[in-house]
Amino acid sequence: MTTERTDTVTRVDPSTTSGEREALEQWLDFHRVTLAQKCQGLDDARLRTPSAPPSDLNLLGLVRHMAEVERGWFRRVLAGEDAPWIYSTEEDPDGDIHASDEDTYEEAHATWQGEIAHARTLAADRGLDDIGVGKHRSGESFNLRWIYLHMIEEYARHNGHADLIRERIDGATGD
């Protein structure tokens, strides 16, 4: 038997008067916390509930996916680290989304938060115009500003998915 988590996640609204970098970081953190809020109070079984057939997208998979995305953009592209994927494999490129019955939110959340912490460390001493040391799979280079903007877009899109999935699970809605 699984029990619902009773964690409480508090989201802080971004400042309306901050500078560019602070605004980018605040909006990225806002969206990171939004995803955690969408998972709040659900047990692992409900976090694995798919959105709607034929899609197997689920909240646990979204958390795992965002751990991969954080790793990809900050470790691989920005810092040029040779960081292997966490959940995805050659056999299952969408392994991040394909959470099994053995996969837990506790593990996925800890991994995701670890990637966020590492991303913050990697970005801390770089300017917004600094070009990443690594390359994207497209072969292109990206500056930190672009990475921040893309991450905000990525979270915002997936938070929309998360909102619909959560509403399907228990009717909870919110922003």
C-alpha positions as CSV (number, residue, x, y, z in Angstrom):
1,M,0.0,0.0,0.0
2,T,1.3,3.5,-0.9
3,T,0.4,6.6,1.1
4,E,0.0,10.1,-0.2
5,R,2.8,12.4,0.4
6,T,2.0,15.4,2.6
7,D,4.8,17.6,1.3
8,T,4.2,21.3,1.0
9,V,5.7,23.3,-1.9
10,T,5.7,27.0,-1.7
11,R,6.0,29.1,-4.9
12,V,7.3,32.6,-4.9
13,D,6.1,35.0,-7.6
14,P,8.9,36.6,-9.7
15,S,9.6,40.3,-9.0
16,T,8.0,42.8,-11.4
17,T,11.1,45.1,-11.2
18,S,14.1,42.8,-11.4
19,G,16.9,43.0,-13.9
20,E,17.2,40.6,-16.8
21,R,19.2,37.8,-15.2
22,E,17.3,37.9,-11.9
23,A,14.0,37.8,-13.9
24,L,15.2,34.8,-15.9
25,E,16.3,32.9,-12.8
26,Q,13.1,33.8,-10.9
27,W,10.8,32.7,-13.7
28,L,12.8,29.5,-14.1
29,D,12.5,28.8,-10.4
30,F,8.8,29.7,-10.5
31,H,8.2,27.0,-13.2
32,R,10.3,24.5,-11.4
33,V,8.3,24.8,-8.3
34,T,5.0,24.8,-10.3
35,L,5.8,21.3,-11.5
36,A,6.5,20.2,-7.9
37,Q,3.2,21.7,-6.8
38,K,1.3,19.7,-9.5
39,C,2.8,16.5,-7.9
40,Q,2.0,17.6,-4.3
41,G,-0.1,15.2,-2.2
42,L,-0.2,12.3,-4.7
43,D,1.1,8.8,-4.1
44,D,3.4,7.1,-6.6
45,A,0.5,5.1,-8.2
46,R,-1.4,8.3,-9.0
47,L,1.8,10.1,-10.2
48,R,2.1,7.3,-12.8
49,T,-1.4,7.8,-14.0
50,P,-1.2,8.6,-17.7
51,S,-2.9,11.7,-19.2
52,A,-5.2,10.1,-21.8
53,P,-4.7,7.2,-24.2
54,P,-2.8,6.7,-26.3
55,S,-0.4,9.0,-24.5
56,D,1.5,7.5,-21.6
57,L,2.6,10.9,-20.3
58,N,2.3,11.1,-16.5
59,L,3.4,13.4,-13.7
60,L,6.2,11.1,-12.5
61,G,7.5,10.9,-16.1
62,L,7.4,14.7,-16.4
63,V,9.6,15.1,-13.3
64,R,12.0,12.5,-14.7
65,H,12.0,14.2,-18.1
66,M,12.8,17.6,-16.5
67,A,15.7,16.0,-14.7
68,E,17.0,14.9,-18.1
69,V,16.3,18.3,-19.6
70,E,18.2,20.2,-16.8
71,R,21.1,17.8,-17.3
72,G,21.1,18.1,-21.0
73,W,21.1,21.9,-21.2
74,F,23.3,22.8,-18.2
75,R,25.7,19.9,-17.9
76,R,26.1,18.8,-21.5
77,V,25.5,22.1,-23.5
78,L,26.5,24.8,-21.1
79,A,29.4,23.1,-19.3
80,G,30.4,20.5,-21.9
81,E,30.3,17.7,-19.4
82,D,30.1,14.1,-20.6
83,A,27.0,13.4,-18.5
84,P,25.1,10.2,-19.5
85,W,21.3,10.3,-19.6
86,I,19.7,9.3,-16.3
87,Y,16.6,7.4,-17.5
88,S,16.7,7.4,-21.3
89,T,18.5,4.7,-23.2
90,E,19.2,3.9,-26.8
91,E,16.6,1.2,-26.6
92,D,14.1,3.6,-24.9
93,P,14.8,7.2,-25.8
94,D,11.7,8.2,-23.9
95,G,12.7,6.1,-20.8
96,D,12.3,9.3,-18.7
97,I,8.6,9.3,-19.4
98,H,8.2,5.6,-19.1
99,A,8.1,5.2,-15.3
100,S,7.6,1.7,-14.1
101,D,5.8,0.4,-11.0
102,E,9.2,0.3,-9.2
103,D,10.0,3.9,-10.0
104,T,9.3,6.4,-7.2
105,Y,8.7,10.1,-6.9
106,E,11.2,10.2,-4.0
107,E,14.0,9.0,-6.3
108,A,12.9,11.1,-9.3
109,H,12.4,14.2,-7.1
110,A,15.8,13.9,-5.5
111,T,17.5,13.4,-8.9
112,W,15.6,16.3,-10.4
113,Q,16.5,18.6,-7.4
114,G,20.2,17.4,-7.7
115,E,20.2,18.4,-11.4
116,I,18.6,21.8,-10.6
117,A,21.3,22.4,-7.9
118,H,24.1,21.5,-10.3
119,A,22.5,23.7,-13.0
120,R,22.6,26.7,-10.6
121,T,26.2,26.0,-9.8
122,L,27.2,25.8,-13.5
123,A,25.4,29.0,-14.4
124,A,26.5,31.0,-11.3
125,D,29.8,32.3,-12.7
126,R,28.7,32.7,-16.3
127,G,27.3,35.8,-18.0
128,L,24.1,35.6,-20.0
129,D,26.1,36.1,-23.2
130,D,28.6,33.3,-22.4
131,I,28.4,30.5,-25.0
132,G,28.2,27.0,-23.7
133,V,31.3,24.9,-23.9
134,G,29.4,21.9,-25.2
135,K,27.3,21.4,-28.2
136,H,23.6,20.5,-28.6
137,R,22.8,17.3,-30.6
138,S,22.1,19.7,-33.5
139,G,25.7,20.8,-33.4
140,E,24.7,24.4,-32.5
141,S,26.1,26.4,-29.6
142,F,23.9,28.3,-27.2
143,N,24.5,31.2,-24.8
144,L,23.2,31.1,-21.2
145,R,20.4,33.6,-21.9
146,W,19.0,31.3,-24.6
147,I,19.3,28.3,-22.3
148,Y,17.4,30.1,-19.6
149,L,14.7,31.2,-22.0
150,H,14.4,27.7,-23.4
151,M,14.2,26.2,-20.0
152,I,11.3,28.6,-19.0
153,E,9.5,27.6,-22.2
154,E,10.1,23.9,-21.6
155,Y,8.8,24.0,-18.1
156,A,5.8,26.2,-19.0
157,R,4.8,23.8,-21.8
158,H,5.1,20.8,-19.5
159,N,3.4,22.5,-16.6
160,G,0.4,22.9,-18.9
161,H,0.5,19.1,-19.5
162,A,0.9,18.6,-15.7
163,D,-2.1,20.8,-15.0
164,L,-4.3,18.7,-17.3
165,I,-2.9,15.4,-15.9
166,R,-3.5,16.5,-12.3
167,E,-7.1,17.6,-13.1
168,R,-7.7,14.2,-14.6
169,I,-6.4,12.5,-11.5
170,D,-8.3,14.3,-8.8
171,G,-9.9,17.4,-10.3
172,A,-7.4,19.7,-8.8
173,T,-6.7,22.8,-10.9
174,G,-4.6,25.9,-10.4
175,D,-2.0,28.1,-12.0
